[in-house]
């Protein structure tokens, strides 16, 4: 049968991406062309044709305006999870702002579906060394898992030395979360991203397929993601410079065929399903103390928002 891999969709519109946050004002969002509804409908058709189930990490802003697509996703048997409300990277928020953002998204999604939201994924995978305090917030909100840590170096995200496969995060006095890191393979001792999105569009398809096979050969699941706008070759264009333009718009016309090929080749399920079948890593040789978090957050002016009476806020067993 093969390993069951996790399939996920980060449901946001084309203008929500972090790359555009200095080019498009939030006050403009309601005025811009909507593509998310039609693109999500196309994704649901593809998944139905190939019998695939997935987790949809839905932006609260989208769910609030288009509850019909949340209902359609639910009715077709997929998992509904949170992508936050306003697509603001975590390390540009205070802990209080982050709590309110995620709580708002959960309330919207649960109000539409009538079901508990178990999972969360940060905009632009923005749980980094500077924002590990976010795990405590997610535990406070009653979430069971997170899929935000990318064990690579990148200009927007990444914790290069984080485990490559699911691990437990224990939050002092608040139980635990499971972290499902974004997938990588190791080449010459270095983590190479192998998770979807731009990597699926820009890598040669054979290399991406090889990457998933390599992960499964370790008897581990991959987690694959993409965005609805990535299936849309007619996406509105924003001038962000030549290199970023390639990264963002490159090979959009190839994306649907590549997703179909993946669906034909590998077994996929929801993140929750995969975690239930996966051995979780019990120990990562790193702990995060309150002192470390306060020191890191001080640079962002957030230290007064962090609890300082607990020696350990987050401990990874």
Residue pairs with C-beta under 8 A, 6 or more apart in sequence:
1 267
2 216
2 266
2 267
3 216
3 219
3 220
3 221
3 222
3 267
4 221
4 267
4 268
4 269
4 273
4 274
4 277
5 212
5 216
5 221
5 222
5 223
5 224
5 266
5 267
5 268
5 269
5 274
6 55
6 147
6 180
6 221
6 222
6 223
6 224
6 268
6 269
6 270
6 271
6 273
6 274
6 275
7 47
7 52
7 53
7 54
7 55
7 224
7 268
7 269
7 270
8 54
8 55
8 56
8 57
8 121
8 147
8 196
8 223
8 224
8 225
8 271
9 40
9 43
9 54
9 55
9 56
9 57
9 225
9 226
9 227
9 228
10 57
10 59
10 83
10 121
10 225
10 226
10 227
11 36
11 40
11 56
11 57
11 58
11 59
11 62
11 63
11 69
11 83
11 227
11 228
12 36
12 59
12 61
12 62
12 83
12 87
12 123
12 227
12 228
12 229
13 29
13 32
13 34
13 35
13 36
13 62
13 228
13 229
14 35
14 36
14 229
14 232
14 235
14 236
15 24
15 28
15 29
15 32
15 236
16 29
16 59
16 61
16 87
16 123
17 87
17 124
17 227
17 229
17 248
18 87
18 89
18 123
18 124
18 126
18 156
19 240
19 244
19 247
19 248
20 238
20 240
21 88
21 89
23 238
23 239
23 240
24 32
24 238
26 86
29 61
32 236
33 236
35 228
35 229
35 232
35 235
36 62
36 66
36 69
36 228
36 229
37 66
37 68
37 69
39 228
39 229
39 231
39 232
40 56
40 69
40 72
40 73
40 228
41 69
41 72
42 228
42 231
42 256
43 228
43 231
44 72
44 73
44 76
46 52
46 256
46 259
46 260
46 263
47 53
47 54
47 76
47 78
47 263
48 76
50 260
50 263
50 264
52 263
52 268
53 77
53 78
53 79
53 268
53 269
53 270
53 273
54 78
54 79
54 268
54 269
54 270
55 78
55 79
55 80
55 81
55 119
55 270
55 271
55 272
56 73
56 78
56 79
56 80
56 81
57 81
57 82
57 83
57 119
57 120
57 121
57 147
58 70
58 73
58 80
58 81
58 82
58 83
58 105
58 109
59 83
59 84
59 85
59 86
59 87
59 105
59 123
60 82
60 83
60 84
60 85
60 86
60 101
60 104
60 105
60 108
60 109
61 85
61 86
61 87
62 69
63 69
63 70
63 105
63 108
63 109
63 112
64 108
67 112
70 80
70 109
70 112
70 113
71 112
71 113
73 80
74 80
74 112
74 113
74 115
78 270
79 118
79 119
79 270
79 271
79 272
79 273
80 109
80 113
80 115
80 117
81 117
81 118
81 119
81 120
81 121
81 271
82 102
82 105
82 106
82 109
82 117
82 119
82 120
82 121
82 143
83 105
83 120
83 121
83 122
83 123
84 101
84 102
84 105
84 120
84 122
84 123
85 101
85 102
85 104
85 105
85 108
86 101
87 123
88 97
88 101
88 123
89 122
89 123
89 124
89 126
89 156
90 98
90 122
90 123
90 126
90 127
90 128
90 131
90 134
91 126
91 128
91 130
91 131
91 300
93 101
94 302
94 305
95 133
95 134
95 136
95 137
95 302
95 305
95 306
96 305
98 134
98 137
99 137
99 140
99 141
102 120
102 137
102 138
102 141
103 141
106 117
106 141
106 143
109 117
110 116
110 117
116 142
117 143
118 143
118 144
118 145
118 272
119 143
119 144
119 145
119 146
119 147
119 271
119 272
120 138
120 143
120 145
120 146
120 147
120 148
121 146
121 147
121 148
121 225
122 134
122 146
122 148
124 156
124 157
125 148
125 149
125 150
125 156
125 157
125 158
125 182
126 148
126 156
126 157
127 134
127 135
127 146
127 148
127 149
127 157
127 159
128 157
128 158
128 159
129 159
129 296
130 296
130 297
130 299
130 300
132 288
132 293
132 314
133 293
133 297
133 306
133 313
133 314
134 148
135 146
135 169
135 171
135 177
135 179
135 314
136 171
136 172
136 174
136 313
136 314
138 146
138 177
139 171
139 174
139 175
139 176
139 177
140 174
143 177
144 177
144 178
144 272
145 177
145 178
145 179
145 180
145 271
145 272
145 275
146 169
146 177
146 178
146 179
146 180
147 179
147 180
147 181
147 182
147 223
147 271
148 179
148 182
149 159
149 162
149 179
149 181
149 182
150 157
150 158
150 159
150 181
150 182
150 184
150 193
150 195
151 158
151 159
151 160
151 161
151 162
151 163
151 164
151 181
151 182
151 184
151 191
152 158
152 160
152 184
152 191
152 192
152 193
153 160
160 191
161 286
162 179
162 181
162 284
163 179
163 181
163 281
163 284
164 181
164 183
164 184
164 186
164 191
164 220
165 181
165 220
165 221
165 278
165 281
166 178
166 179
166 180
166 181
166 275
166 278
166 280
166 281
167 178
167 179
167 181
167 280
167 281
167 282
167 284
167 316
168 176
168 177
168 178
168 179
168 280
168 281
168 282
168 316
168 317
169 176
169 177
169 178
169 179
169 314
169 315
169 316
170 176
170 314
170 315
170 316
170 317
171 177
171 313
171 314
171 315
172 310
172 312
172 313
172 314
172 315
173 310
178 275
178 280
180 223
180 271
180 274
180 275
181 223
182 193
182 195
182 223
182 225
183 193
183 194
183 195
183 211
183 212
183 215
183 222
183 223
183 224
184 191
184 192
184 193
184 194
184 195
185 191
185 192
185 194
185 211
185 214
185 215
186 192
192 211
193 199
194 208
194 211
194 212
194 214
194 215
194 222
195 222
195 223
195 224
195 225
196 224
196 225
196 226
197 225
197 226
197 227
197 230
198 247
198 248
198 250
199 208
200 208
200 224
200 226
200 255
200 258
200 259
200 262
201 230
201 250
201 251
201 252
201 254
201 255
201 258
202 246
202 247
202 250
202 251
203 211
205 254
205 258
205 261
208 258
209 261
209 262
209 265
211 222
212 222
212 224
212 262
212 266
215 221
215 222
216 222
216 266
220 278
221 274
221 277
221 278
222 266
223 271
223 274
224 262
224 268
226 255
226 259
229 235
230 252
230 255
231 252
231 255
231 256
231 259
232 252
233 252
233 253
235 249
235 252
237 245
237 249
239 245
240 248
262 268
282 317
283 316
283 317
284 316
284 317
286 316
287 312
287 314
287 315
287 316
288 312
288 313
288 314
288 315
288 316
289 311
289 312
289 313
290 306
290 307
290 308
290 310
290 311
290 312
290 313
293 306
293 313
293 314
294 303
294 306
294 308
297 303
297 305
297 306
306 313
307 313
